[in-house]
Amino acid sequence: MTYLKPLALVLLGAALVWWGLAPRIDRQADRADRAEISLADAERMISLQAGVLAEQQRQIGQVTELDLQFRKLTQDIQQNAADHAAAIEELKRHDQAVADYLRNPVPTALGRLYQRPATTDPAHYRGAPELPADGLPAAGAASAAGE
C-alpha cells in the first residue's frame, strides 16, 4: 500500500494535466481541421486560378495570331491600294495617249483603205480595187511619214 499513495498522486496529477490540456488539445484539433479545410479551399482556388491563367494565355495567343493576320491583311490592302493607284495612273496616261491619238487626223493611207462610195444603191457599190495585201502600217510610222 505504500506504493498506492504515490501512484494515486501520479494519477491525480495526470488527471489534472489531462483536464488542463484537453481543451487545448481540442482547440488545436479544431484549428488543424480548419487549416485542412483552408488548405483544400486554397488548393481549389489555386487550381481555378491556374485554369483561368491557362485560358488567358490561350486567348492572348489567339489575339496575337489575330493581330498578325490583321497586320498581314493591312499590308495586303496597302499593297493592293498601291497597285490600284499605279494601275489608275497607267490608265490615265494610256487614256491621255489614246485621246491624243484620236484627236489627230486619220492617216491618209489608212483612210483610203476604208473609203467607200457615197451611195445607198447596192448595184453601184464597189470596193476599192487597190487594197494592199500586206498589213497596216503602225500608227506612229504613218503619222511620222506625214500621211
Secondary structure as GFF3:
##gff-version 3
##sequence-region A 1 147
A	DSSP	alpha_helix	4	103	.	.	.	ID=ss1
A	DSSP	alpha_helix	108	113	.	.	.	ID=ss2
A	DSSP	alpha_helix	139	145	.	.	.	ID=ss3
###
